[in-house]
Amino acid sequence: MLTSQKNFGPRVIARVHEKGAGMLAIKAMARSKWPAGMDKAQKPNPKEWYEPCSLPEQAALALRWTLSQRITAAIPPGDERYFPLAMYVAQNFQPITPEEEKHLIASAADATPIFPHG
C-alpha cells in the first residue's frame, strides 16, 4: 500500500538494503484503515483494527509482493482466516510479476494507510 502512495515503501526498502539491515514485514495482508466512524459491530471481524485484503486473490498477491522484496522475515497474520493462505503462499512462493505488481498497486491507490507517513 505504501508503494502506491508517495513512493514511501520503495524509499524505505532501498534505505534498509543500503544500510545492510534486516527488514521485518508486518501487516502484508492489510489493505486500509476502516472508514472513520465504523464501529466494531459493522466490521466482519471485530478484532481487526484495519481492513484486510480481500481473500484469497488480493491477500495472496499482497503477501507475494511482500515476500518478493528481499525481506528478512514476514510475520504471518493473526486472523485465522488468513493464516492458512499465508502458509500456502510462503510454501509455494512465486515472485510477483511486473503485471501483477501494477495490478496490486492500482488496487491500493484509494486505500488509507494503516500506518500514517509524512
Order of alpha helices (4+ residues) and beta strands (2+ residues): alpha-beta-beta-beta-alpha-beta-alpha-alpha
